[in-house]
Amino acid sequence: MKKYLLFFVVAIVLFFSHALYTKHGVYGDGNGYYSYTQALYFDKGLAFGPVYEHLRNFEGRNYIFSRIFWDTSVGPKGVLGNPYMIGAGVLWVPSLLFISAVNFVFGLGVGRFDLIYELGPGISGILFILFGLYFLEKYLGNFVSGKSASWTIIALFFGSYVFYYTALEPALSHQPSFFLICFLLWFTKGIKINKANSFILGALFGLLAIVRVVDVILLIPVIFNILGRKPKVKDLVFGIPGVLLGASPQLIYQYYAYGTVLMNNYFICSGCFWRFDVVHFLQYLASPVRGLFVWSPLFVIGFWGLVKKRAWVVVGTMVFFWVVTSSWPAYLSAGFGQRYAFSQTPYFALGIAYLFERRKEVEKLLYIIPFALWNGILFIVFYVLRLTRSI
């Protein structure tokens, strides 16, 4: 547990420092999810007017700029729309309750759009990552020794983009999605598939779908875990109402905004389409801009470990996921590295753990140190020196 405390301290210090410097704690797409959180918590509904007004006239460190970059026109039912899925926004609501408690206890007297409230989603994201890593380590313990599992977690944190998205930009939908995948892998490895657990699994599946809809592809190995336990069909049926419960916030929003639960805002937004492109696929993996294997080369050995272990269900799932996500118009994503692949990190971890199991402790360090140095260099280039503005 000591390493998780270290991860938390490092992440909190860097996140708070970054937020104080930039004057805000939610970045990029996180603003779309945060709009849900603000409306749900402060306005007790889905009226986005106040938060959109704030984001349009947001004062950063040195100037005023807009943090809204999506269509905010009035929808078919006469309400302001939001093209983002609601899941992350709902999961962030408790963090604003926590910030409100701090605000009250210490008599800070700050308003809803003060920086302190933007820290809430970031703190949530850090906790999602750390708890995800914890359950991932427990899951890996089913296949390798405890030491190999622990070294794998350390390698992921310091040697891949996990570090950046824990410490610098934790307020995105990728963090809760990562946690859900890690938890489901652990949960489905040893549980009995009865009616109650089927309902719980269904609810978590539905929740994942409204956090990051494309990440449901990553449930394929989880489903194989479940089927491998030879569940009874009558028990699995209880997963259906669970899915509806987990997805209910999104269904309610769709009815509120469009008058029907069948119209999903994620798929009707401008430019939201998939079209397979071989060039996009290769750039997704190997572009010097944000290619997955260039910015986190640790994952190359993770993928190789899975191939060597002949974990074909996992390998097939990952390749299928790459094909789908690389076919998205914004195929190189934004931010540090290929963050579209962030939620499949647990599968890379499994491959890394397989390779670590055959190595001595010193050899594991020799693996980790070069990747950690490379990650640190990219981090400096990306954030401190701001060189990515030219690429």
C-alpha positions in Angstrom: 0.0 0.0 0.0 3.0 2.3 0.4 3.4 2.7 -3.3 -0.2 3.9 -3.7 0.3 6.5 -1.0 3.4 7.7 -2.9 1.4 7.8 -6.1 -1.3 9.8 -4.4 1.0 12.4 -2.9 2.9 12.8 -6.2 -0.3 13.2 -8.2 -2.1 15.6 -5.8 1.0 17.9 -5.5 1.4 18.1 -9.3 -2.3 18.4 -10.0 -2.8 21.2 -7.4 0.3 23.0 -8.6 -0.8 22.7 -12.2 -4.3 24.0 -11.4 -3.0 26.9 -9.4 -0.7 27.9 -12.3 -3.3 27.6 -15.1 -6.2 28.8 -12.9 -8.4 25.9 -13.8 -8.6 22.2 -13.0 -10.7 20.8 -15.8 -9.3 20.6 -19.3 -10.4 19.7 -22.8 -13.3 17.3 -23.1 -13.6 17.4 -19.3 -15.5 20.6 -19.7 -18.3 18.8 -21.4 -18.6 16.2 -18.5 -18.1 19.0 -15.9 -21.1 20.8 -17.4 -23.3 17.8 -16.4 -21.7 17.8 -12.9 -22.3 21.5 -12.4 -25.9 21.4 -13.6 -26.8 18.3 -11.6 -25.3 19.4 -8.4 -26.0 23.2 -8.3 -29.1 23.5 -10.5 -30.6 20.1 -9.6 -31.3 19.3 -13.2 -29.9 19.6 -16.7 -30.1 23.3 -17.3 -26.7 24.1 -18.8 -27.2 27.9 -19.2 -25.2 29.0 -16.1 -22.2 26.7 -16.6 -22.0 27.4 -20.4 -22.0 31.1 -19.7 -19.1 30.7 -17.3 -17.1 28.5 -19.7 -17.6 30.9 -22.6 -16.1 33.8 -20.5 -13.5 31.9 -18.5 -10.6 33.9 -17.3 -7.4 31.8 -17.3 -3.9 32.8 -16.2 -3.3 35.7 -18.6 -6.4 36.2 -20.7 -10.1 35.3 -21.2 -10.9 32.4 -23.4 -13.7 30.0 -24.0 -13.7 26.5 -22.8 -16.7 25.5 -24.9 -15.8 24.0 -28.3 -19.0 22.1 -29.1 -22.4 22.9 -30.5 -24.6 24.5 -27.7 -27.6 25.2 -29.9 -31.1 24.5 -28.6 -32.3 21.0 -29.2 -35.6 19.6 -30.5 -37.3 20.0 -27.1 -36.1 23.5 -26.7 -33.2 22.8 -24.2 -29.5 23.4 -24.5 -27.7 20.2 -25.6 -24.5 18.5 -24.6 -22.8 16.1 -27.1 -20.9 14.3 -24.3 -22.0 11.1 -22.5 -23.3 11.8 -19.0 -21.5 9.0 -17.1 -18.3 10.8 -16.0 -20.4 13.9 -15.0 -22.6 11.8 -12.7 -19.6 10.1 -11.1 -18.1 13.5 -10.3 -21.1 14.8 -8.4 -19.9 13.4 -5.0 -16.7 15.3 -5.4 -18.6 18.6 -5.5 -20.4 17.5 -2.3 -17.0 16.9 -0.8 -15.7 20.4 -1.9 -18.9 22.0 -0.6 -18.2 20.3 2.8 -14.7 21.7 2.8 -16.1 25.1 1.8 -18.5 25.1 4.7 -16.2 23.7 7.4 -13.4 26.1 6.6 -15.7 29.0 5.9 -14.1 29.7 2.5 -17.2 31.4 1.1 -16.4 30.6 -2.5 -18.9 30.4 -5.3 -19.8 27.5 -7.6 -17.4 28.5 -10.4 -14.4 29.0 -8.1 -11.2 27.0 -8.8 -11.7 24.9 -5.7 -14.8 23.2 -7.2 -12.8 22.3 -10.4 -10.4 20.4 -8.1 -13.2 17.9 -7.3 -13.3 16.0 -10.6 -9.5 15.9 -10.7 -9.3 14.4 -7.2 -12.0 11.9 -8.3 -9.9 11.0 -11.4 -6.8 10.4 -9.2 -8.7 8.1 -6.9 -10.2 6.3 -9.9 -6.8 5.6 -11.3 -5.3 4.5 -7.9 -8.2 2.2 -7.0 -8.0 0.9 -10.6 -4.4 0.1 -10.2 -5.1 -1.6 -6.8 -7.7 -3.9 -8.3 -5.5 -4.5 -11.4 -2.7 -5.6 -9.1 -5.1 -8.0 -7.3 -6.2 -9.4 -10.7 -2.6 -9.9 -11.9 -1.9 -11.9 -8.8 -4.1 -14.6 -10.3 -1.4 -15.2 -12.9 1.9 -14.1 -11.5 3.7 -13.6 -8.2 2.8 -10.7 -6.0 6.2 -9.1 -6.6 5.8 -9.3 -10.4 2.3 -7.8 -10.1 3.6 -5.0 -7.9 6.5 -4.2 -10.3 4.1 -4.1 -13.1 2.0 -1.4 -11.4 5.1 0.6 -10.7 6.2 0.3 -14.3 2.7 1.5 -15.5 2.7 4.5 -13.3 6.1 5.8 -14.0 6.8 4.4 -17.4 3.6 5.2 -19.4 1.0 7.9 -19.9 -0.7 6.7 -16.7 1.5 9.2 -14.9 0.3 12.2 -16.9 -3.4 11.3 -16.7 -3.1 10.7 -13.0 -1.1 13.8 -12.1 -1.7 16.5 -14.7 -5.1 15.8 -16.4 -7.1 13.5 -14.2 -10.5 15.1 -14.9 -11.6 13.1 -18.0 -13.8 10.1 -18.7 -10.8 7.9 -19.2 -10.1 7.6 -15.5 -13.5 6.1 -14.4 -13.5 3.9 -17.5 -10.0 2.6 -16.5 -11.3 1.9 -13.0 -14.3 0.0 -14.3 -12.3 -2.3 -16.5 -9.8 -3.0 -13.8 -12.5 -3.7 -11.2 -14.5 -5.9 -13.6 -11.4 -8.0 -14.5 -10.8 -8.6 -10.8 -14.5 -9.1 -9.9 -15.2 -11.6 -12.6 -12.1 -13.7 -12.0 -13.3 -15.3 -8.7 -17.0 -14.6 -8.1 -20.0 -16.9 -8.4 -22.3 -15.9 -11.2 -25.7 -15.8 -9.4 -28.7 -13.5 -9.8 -27.3 -10.7 -7.6 -23.8 -10.7 -9.2 -25.4 -10.8 -12.7 -27.4 -7.7 -11.8 -24.3 -5.9 -10.4 -22.3 -6.8 -13.5 -25.1 -5.5 -15.8 -25.2 -2.2 -13.9 -21.4 -1.8 -14.2 -21.6 -2.7 -18.0 -24.3 0.0 -18.4 -22.3 2.5 -16.4 -19.2 1.9 -18.6 -21.3 2.4 -21.7 -22.4 5.9 -20.6 -18.9 6.9 -19.4 -17.1 5.9 -22.7 -19.4 4.1 -25.1 -16.6 2.7 -27.3 -14.9 1.2 -24.3 -17.6 -1.5 -24.1 -15.4 -3.4 -26.7 -12.9 -3.9 -23.9 -15.6 -6.0 -22.0 -15.0 -8.9 -24.4 -12.3 -10.5 -22.1 -14.5 -9.8 -19.1 -17.4 -11.6 -20.8 -15.1 -14.6 -21.5 -14.2 -14.6 -17.8 -17.9 -14.8 -17.0 -18.7 -17.5 -19.5 -15.7 -19.5 -18.3 -17.5 -19.9 -15.0 -20.4 -21.7 -16.8 -23.2 -19.5 -15.5 -26.9 -20.5 -15.7 -28.8 -18.6 -18.3 -31.6 -17.8 -15.8 -29.0 -16.0 -13.7 -27.5 -14.1 -16.6 -31.0 -12.7 -17.4 -30.8 -10.6 -14.3 -28.0 -8.6 -16.0 -30.5 -7.0 -18.3 -32.3 -4.8 -15.7 -28.8 -4.1 -14.3 -27.7 -2.7 -17.7 -30.8 -0.5 -17.9 -30.1 0.8 -14.4 -26.5 1.6 -15.1 -27.4 3.3 -18.3 -30.4 5.1 -16.9 -28.8 8.6 -16.5 -28.0 8.7 -20.2 -31.4 7.4 -21.2 -33.1 10.0 -19.0 -31.0 12.7 -20.5 -31.8 11.6 -24.0 -35.5 11.7 -23.3 -35.1 15.1 -21.7 -33.1 16.6 -24.6 -34.5 14.8 -27.6 -37.9 13.5 -26.5 -36.8 9.8 -27.0 -34.4 7.5 -25.3 -33.3 6.1 -28.6 -31.5 9.3 -29.9 -28.0 9.2 -28.6 -26.2 12.6 -28.6 -22.8 10.9 -29.0 -23.7 9.6 -32.5 -25.7 12.5 -33.9 -23.1 15.2 -33.2 -21.3 16.8 -36.1 -18.3 14.7 -37.2 -19.1 11.8 -35.0 -18.6 8.9 -37.4 -16.2 6.0 -38.0 -14.4 5.3 -41.3 -11.6 2.8 -41.5 -8.3 4.2 -42.8 -5.1 2.2 -42.9 -3.0 5.3 -42.6 -4.9 6.4 -39.5 -4.4 3.0 -38.0 -0.6 3.1 -38.5 -0.5 6.7 -37.1 -2.5 5.6 -34.1 0.1 3.1 -33.2 3.4 4.7 -34.4 3.0 8.4 -35.1 5.7 10.6 -33.5 3.0 13.0 -32.6 0.9 10.9 -30.2 1.3 7.3 -31.4 0.6 4.7 -28.8 3.8 2.8 -29.0 6.0 5.9 -29.5 4.7 7.8 -26.5 4.4 4.7 -24.2 6.9 2.1 -25.6 6.4 0.1 -22.4 3.2 -1.2 -24.1 5.2 -2.8 -26.9 6.6 -5.3 -24.4 3.1 -5.6 -22.8 1.6 -6.6 -26.2 4.5 -8.9 -27.0 4.0 -10.6 -23.6 0.4 -11.3 -24.5 1.3 -12.7 -27.9 4.0 -15.0 -26.3 1.4 -16.2 -23.8 -1.1 -16.7 -26.6 -3.8 -14.7 -24.9 -5.7 -14.5 -28.2 -9.0 -13.2 -26.8 -7.2 -10.3 -25.2 -5.0 -9.7 -28.3 -7.9 -9.8 -30.6 -9.9 -7.4 -28.4 -7.1 -4.9 -28.4 -6.6 -5.0 -32.1 -10.3 -4.6 -32.8 -10.3 -1.7 -30.3 -7.4 -0.1 -32.2 -9.2 -0.4 -35.5 -12.4 1.2 -34.2 -10.8 4.0 -32.2 -8.2 4.8 -34.9 -11.0 5.2 -37.4 -12.5 8.1 -35.4 -11.9 11.5 -37.2 -9.7 12.9 -34.4 -7.7 9.7 -34.6 -4.6 11.1 -32.8 -6.6 12.3 -29.8 -5.4 15.2 -27.8 -3.2 15.5 -24.8 -0.3 13.3 -23.8 0.0 10.3 -26.1 -2.8 8.1 -27.5 -5.3 8.5 -24.7 -8.0 6.8 -26.7 -6.3 3.5 -25.7 -6.0 4.5 -22.0 -8.7 2.1 -20.8 -7.0 -0.9 -22.4 -4.0 -0.3 -20.2 -5.0 -3.3 -17.9 -4.5 -5.6 -20.8 -1.0 -4.3 -21.5 -0.3 -4.8 -17.8 -1.2 -8.5 -18.1 1.4 -8.9 -20.9 4.1 -6.9 -18.9 3.4 -9.1 -15.8 3.9 -12.3 -17.8 7.3 -11.1 -19.0 8.3 -9.8 -15.5 7.5 -13.2 -14.0 10.5 -14.6 -15.8 12.9 -11.8 -14.7 14.9 -11.2 -11.6 14.3 -8.0 -9.6 17.3 -6.3 -11.0 16.2 -7.1 -14.6 12.7 -5.7 -13.9 14.4 -2.4 -12.8 16.4 -2.4 -16.0 13.1 -2.7 -17.9 11.4 0.1 -15.9 14.2 2.7 -15.8 14.5 3.4 -19.5 10.7 3.6 -20.0 10.4 6.0 -17.0 13.2 8.2 -18.4 11.5 8.3 -21.8 8.2 9.1 -20.2 9.8 11.9 -18.1 11.5 13.4 -21.2 8.2 13.4 -23.1 6.5 14.9 -20.1 9.0 17.8 -20.0 8.7 18.3 -23.8 4.9 18.2 -23.7 4.2 20.4 -20.7 7.1 22.3 -19.4 8.7 23.4 -22.6 5.4 23.5 -24.6 7.1 22.1 -27.7 4.0 20.2 -28.8 2.6 23.5 -30.0 4.8 23.0 -33.1 3.6 19.4 -33.8 
